Amino acid sequence: MRIYILDPASTEWNRGGYNYLPYLFHDYLVYEKNQEVHFIENFTLLDLPKIDTHNKDYRIYVSFCTPPQKDMCLEIHRLYPEAIFFGYYGFIEEVGFPSIYLSDEVIVGGMKHQGKSFHKLGTVLLSDCDAHINGKFEGNLYPIHTSYACSNGCFFCPGSKNNNRKITLLPMEDVKKKLEYFKSRGWNNIHFVDENLAVDIDRMYEVLTLCKEIGGFNSIVLGDAINLCRFIDKYGKGYLEECGVFLLEVGFEGINLLKSKGGTKHEEACIKLSSLSPSLPFFLTMTFAPGETIETLNRTGEFLAKYGKKPMELVERIRTNGTEGGLGQFFQPYPNLPYDDSGIHSPFNPTRLYPSFIPTSFLQSKINSYDDSRYAEFEEACKLYPVRPRRIFSVCVSKTVQEIVHNSAPYIHKVEMYIMLAIAARLRMIQ
């Protein structure tokens, strides 16, 4: 049987659904099951001739992981109603596509062989696969899983919901073999793309110790602040650098999301990480989640002014995250997530640089004061987004966001206004 895996293109600049799931599925079928698989990355209608339907012995699997893929998935379903979908199952159930749930066997098999197909796949290295830090090293950063999914259950994250807060682990003997394979290929710069490597600090120690023993790795680790602090308390603050870790990606998210991340303990842990090793933490944020206001944006901006990165420290691709004026990831209202704010839904497909949801809490925020002294920084931050900066805030005092946006139409697009107001709040130009 000829098998096709389609990862539909989206409006994002990087690749398909951004998710590694179709790549793990591909590696499982090819290297565990010896199947003939045709993987079409960034699939568009121009790729239709690549699917040979004259031979009836075929099967089509389609990855549907992010909202920007929806239109293409609908078209694929119309053309190939027999196509089977996998990915974020809330989306798939919402539209009623035929689906398959990828089992632990599939995920483990895919993680086990990850890397063997890098040479023949064109876009697997387009996401999270650079040094992040300017001047750190040249060349690619290679993604590597030792586990899949997360158990934290943050209300705004589809990862835990999609896997019922169950983490799938790659056995340590396979982790060792994979690290040795990466080393043999000269892939010394690696990004642990586990959604939370620190969820089990003793296992994280085992993984990093393997890196140290094999030697020569430079790595980025993603983990939650509270468990990373527990790791450092138990194994010492120098052990991360000893094992080649040069960056910790930590989901600070935002002041309005502290409760879902462990409350003040989470914020205290983020500050502790910065005090232990100021160069290591890279704080990821989220904007326009339910509960967002001008005040929460002010306070998140204050935190990042103290503990975040400066834009020029980072490669251009990620200056929208971890910086005082960068808004990070925009909240997306995935189906089945337990949020309770109707807000405003954009008619546009969401992207990394374009919000799809504005919460009621932000719309009802009132601007009490305005300071123009940081306008030059505001202009620089706006360049990261599809907006044209304007001097509009002096007329915004004593008005709510909803009133300001209503009065600015039709001269300025609503989404532009939301982004500009959020950046201005981050920089405390408006309070």
N, C-alpha and C positions, 0 to 999 in steps of 0.2 A: 504494500500500500504506500502511495505517495502522500506525505503529510506536509501541509503548509501551516506555518505560523505567521500571522500577520500582526505587526505592531503598528496600528494606524497613526499616520502623521497628525500633528496638532498644530495649533498656532504658536507653540513654544519654539524657541530658537534652537534647543538642544537636540532632542530626539523623542519620537513617539510619546509614550506615556510616562517617561522619566523613570519608570519602575524597572527593576531588574528581573521581575518575574518571568517575562517571556524568554529571557536569556537562560534562566535556570531550567525552564521547561525544555528549551531546545537542547541544552547540554545533557539533560536526563535522557531524552529520547534518542539522541545520537550515540552517547557513550555508554549508557547503561542498557539500552534496548536495541542498539544497532539499527535504528530506523533511518530511512531516507527522509530527511527533513529539509524543506526549502523555507528558510527564514527570510521574510521580506520586511526589512526595517523601514520605518517611516513610510508606510504603505499609503499610496494615493491611488486615485482611479487610473492614473497613467501606468500603474503596475499591473493592471488587469491582464494584459497579455502573458504575464509570467505564470498565471494559473492555468494549467492545462486541464480543462474539464472534459476533453474528448475521451480520455481514459477515465472511465467511471470509478476506478478503484483509487479514490483519493479522499482525504479528509482535511477540512479547514478549521484551524483553531485561531481565535482572534483575541488579542489582549485589549481589555477595556479597563484602564486603571485610573484615568483622570478625566475631568469634565471636558477639556478641549478636544478629546477624542470622540465625543458623542456623535457629532454629525457624520463623521466618517463611518463609525460603527453602524449607524442607522442605514447608511447606504450599502454597506457590506451585507447587512442582514437582508435588505431588499433584493440584492443581486444573488446572494447565496443563502437562502433561508435555512439550508442545512448546516451552515457554519456554527461552530460551538464556541462560546465565549468563556473567558476566564479573566480574573483580575480583581476589581473591587465589586463584590457581589451585590452590594446595595444598588449600584447603577444597573447591573444586569437584571436584577429582579424588577426594578422599577419599569424597565421597558419590555420585559418579558422575553428576553433572548434565551435560546437554548444554552445551557451552561454546563461546565464541568468544574468540580472543586479539585484543586491540585492537592494531593495527599502529602503526608510527611515523607513517604517514599520518594515522590517526585522531587520535593524540595531538597531533601538530603542528597539525592542522586545528582541534582543540578549543582548544588554547592560543592559536592565532592569533585566534580570535573570542571568547575569554573576556571576559566583561563585557557582551556584547550582550544576554544574556538575564537579567541580574540583576534587571531591573524586573519580570519576570513569574514569577520563581521565589521561593518563600517562605522557604526555609531555608538557602540557600547562604551567607548571612552569619552563621549561628549558631555557627560554629566559628572560633576564632582571629581574630575580626573585631571586636575592641575594642582600646582603646589598651594594654592589659596593665598600664600604669603609671597609677596614680591621678592624676587631674588633668592628664594630658598633653594631652588634647583631648577634645572631645565628639563624639559621632556614631560612624559606622561606620568600620571599617578594611576595605579592599577587597582580596580575595585576587587575586594575580597570579602566573602561572607564566611563567618564561622557559626552564625545563627541567623534565623529568619523570624521576623515579627517582634512584637513587644507586648509585655504584660502590664504596663503601667495604667492603661485605660484612660488616658487624658480625653476629656469630652470632645475636644476639637480635632482629634487625630483619627483618621480612618484605619490606621494600621492595626491597632489593638482590636477595634470592632470587627475588622475583616477576618481576623483569626481567633476571635473569641478569647483574646488575651492569652493565647497559647504560643509559646516560643518553641520553634523547631531547632534543635541543636545538631551541628555536625560533630560526629565523634572526634575526640582529640587526636586519635591516630591519623584520621583523614585531614585534620587541620595541619598536622606536622607534614604530611606528604604534600599538601598543597603549598605550604610555605616553601618547602624544599623545591617544588616545581617552579614556583615564581622566582626563587633565587637562581635556579639553573638557567632561566630565560633572561636573567639580568633585570628583572622587574623588582628593583630594590625599593622603589617609592610606591607605597601601598596605602589604600584608604579602606579601613575596616568599615564596610557599609552595613554591618549589623545595626539594627535600629537602636539598640542600647547594649553595647558590649559590657557595660558596667553593671548590668542587672544582677550578675553573679560575680562578685569581685574576686573570688577564688579561681573561678574559671578564667576570668580576664587575666589574672596573674599567670596562669598556665599558658595562655595564648601568648602573652608578651614575653614570658620566659623563653618560649620556643623561638620567638623573633631574636632575642638576645643570643641564644645559643647558636642559631644558624648564622646570625651576624649580618650586618650591613644594611639593615632595613631603616628607611625613614617612613614614619607612618602617621596617619590621622586616625583618631579614635572618636567615635560618637558615643556619648553616655550622659546619664542624668547627673546633675550636680551633687545630690545627696550621696549617691553611691560612689561617685568619684572621690568625694571627701573621705568616705569610709575606706576606700582603697588606699588612699594616701596615708591615712591614720594607721592602717595595718602594715603596709609595705614600704612606707617612706616616700617623701615627696620627690626624691631623686630617681626612684626606680623607673618612672615613666621615660625620662630622658635616657637612662641607661639602656632601655630597650628600643630606643630610636623614635619614640613618640615626640613629634614636634608641634602638634596641635590637638587640642581637645575641643570637639564640637559639642557645645552644651546648649540645650534648649532653654534659655531664660524665658523666652516667649513674650512676656510683657506683664506689667503690674496688674492688669485686669485679670490675668490668668494664674496669679500666684496660688489661689485656693486650690485649683485643680492640679497644681504641681507640688503640693505639700506645704502651702502657706508660707509664713515667714522663714521656716526652715530651709525652703528652697532658695530664697533670696540670700539668706545668710551663707548657705553653702556656695552659691555663686561668688559671693564676696570673698569667702575663705579661699576658693580656688585661685582667685586673682592675687591674693596676698601671698600665697605659697609660691606661685610661679607666674608672674604677670604676663609673660609672653605666651603661655600655653593656651589659656581659654579663648575660644572664639564663640561668642554668645549669639545664638540664633534667635530671631524674634518673629512674632506674628502680629499683624495689624488688622483691625476691624473685626476681631472676634467679639461675640456678645459681651457686653459690659465695657467696651471701649468708650472712652470719653476724652475730652481735651485734657483733663487732669491726669488720666492714666498715661496718655501719650507724653505729657510733661515729665512725669516721674520715670517712665521708661527711658526717655531722653537723658535725664539726669544720671540714671544708672550707667548708660552707655558712654556718657561723657567721661565718667570716672573709670569704667572698667572695660569699655569696648575698644575696638580697633579704630585707627585713623584710616580714612579712605585710601590714602596713598600707600599704606602698609599692605593692602590687599590687591590681588589681580582684579582687573576691571570687572570681570564677570560677576563677582560676588560683593562688590562695594555697596550693594543694596541691602546687605545683611551684616549684622554685628557692628554697625556704625551708628553714630548719634542721629544722623539724618536719613539713614537707610531704613525703610519700613519693613524689611524682611519678607517673609511669606505672607500673602493675604489669606485670611480665613476663607475657606470654601465650605458651603453648607452641603456636605455629602449626605446622601440619603442614609437614614437610620442613626445619624449622630444625635445625641440627646441635648441639643441646644434649644432654648426657649425664647428666641427673639425673632420675630417675623422680619423686621428690617426692610431694606429695599434690595431687590435682586436686579442685577444689571442685565440688560438684554444681550450683552456681549458674552462670548465665551471667556472665562477667566484665564489669565496668564500670570506668569511670575511678576509682571510689571503692571498688571491691570486688575483691580479688584472686581469681584463678582457679587459682593454682598457688603452692604453698609448697615451696621446695627442701629436699632432705634436709639440706644443709649448715646451713640455719637451724634446722631441727628438732633437730639434734644439738648446737647451740650451748648452752654452759652459762653461766649468769649467776653471776658471781663476787662482785659487789657491788651495792649499791643506795643511791642518794642521793635524798632526798625534797625537796630544796631548790627544784627547778624544777617542782613539781607544778602550780602555777598556769599555767605555760606549756604543760605537758602537757595540761591541761584545754582550753585554747584551741585547741591543735592537733587534739585529738579532735573538736572541734565541726565540723571540716571533713569528717568522715567519719561514716558511719552507726553510730557506737559511743557507748556511755555510759561515760565515764571512771570508773575505780574505783581505790581505794588497795589494790592487790593485790601490789605488788612486794616488800614486805618478806618475804613467805613464799616468794619465788622464788629466793633466793640458794642457790647450790650445786645447782641443778636445771637440767636441760636444758629447752629450749622444749617438746619433746615431753612431758616429764613434767608441766610446768606446765599445759599445755593439757588433758592427760588428767585431771589432778586438779581442774581448774576446771569440767569438764562435770558436770551439765547446767546449771549456774547461769549460765554465760557462754558465748555462742556461740563456737565455735572461731575463726571468721573475725574476730570482734571481738577475741579475744585476740591473734591474730597481728598485727593492726593496732596495738593498744595496745602490744604488746611492741616493735614496730618503731619507733613514735614515741618511746617511752621510750629506746630505744637511740640514736636520732638525737640526742636531747637529753642523752645520756650519764647519764641517771638510772640505767640499768643498764649494767653493763660486764662 
